[in-house]
């Protein structure tokens, strides 16, 4: 007898926009996140040199072009090279390679043992953060290059990267034909670009100049172009970066909110009112649409600074509540843990949504344990419907001006590289929850 097909498990938009979620983990901050990625370039342009340097540098925990990394074990499947060639190249790019970077010159194809080989390695080295495959074609089984086959092959690697929270970087080729969009030159069908989380192309200005442009695009990164120069040791050095202003991440929003709450104990207002206070001239790009998301993805860092945050709806408006904790209030209060989006589950409600009034108090996940969304929807010391205009909530002359917050490259789960920047004294955290 066939098993019944389970119903769709859905989450409504109001509940989702109040759900605390962790931002993606980055192996290289703002550049290479967990997931599946592809680096394409012309033959002999220096892709393998870049891949080797990346594997060694991440294993050492050193920055990549000024960007902090998530240090851990790396695996480089250098399938077009010999052990002798890898040794010679190692002596050129570094004086001392760590024992946390591993090399392999032979492996099975996808669907014929590769998955089991990588799984065994990850079990043996659970701190692995990066796997590089050089090249993609070397691990593909023999079949026609169709859209379906391309997508099927890469989906296997994509699921593996997401399941283990690692980054898998595939080295690939570019077509010789020119194109207005450089990503259209990636060899294969469009399924290759569609299946990966990020695409990188390395294009030399002119053959033999040792200058190239690394163009980047992805789901978790912004479009950017990096001008690179290969030095005499065959290490690619950064010449310029189109990303002139660092994107506001968890660290920057935490610094700005810490400065705001250092001058007042409570803030209750709309995202528009909050963004005007912490970024009055708009140069920081903190729009009302972004500020709620930034807060929900920075609850851990805010809690470390004694700030509790609630994002909810009241009378048809989205309200942000911030409370500065006093040290005497911090005892015996449970933590609200943000949910990793890769591990988050939707409510098992058989696709049915209950009647509600717009509050974010719908249960997410198992009903046996209240989720963070439930706590957020009912948390805080302010009752529903008690929103006061900002002009009534505080004296206009006491509004803080935007200070010079220290730039930060904080991101979740990066060990020493991912520690949030300190923004003044950290009060003891507290919560005011009411379930």
Secondary structure by P-SEA (a helix, b strand, c coil): ccccccccccccaaaaaabbbbcccccccccccccbbbbbbcccccaaaaaaaaaaaaaaccccccccccccbbbbccccccaaaaaaaaaaccccccccbbbbcccccccccaaaaaaaaaaacccccbbbbcccccccccccccaaaaaaaaaaaaaaaaaacbbbbbbbbbbccccccccccccccccccccccbbbbbbbccccccbbbbbbbccccccbbbbbbbccccbbbbcccccccccccaaaaaaaaaaaaaacccccccaaaaaaaacccccccccaaaaaaaaaacaaaaaaacbbbbbbccccbbbbbbbbbccccccccccccccccccccccccccccccccccccccccccccccaaaaaaccccccccccccccccccccccccccccccccccccccccccccccccccbbbbbccc
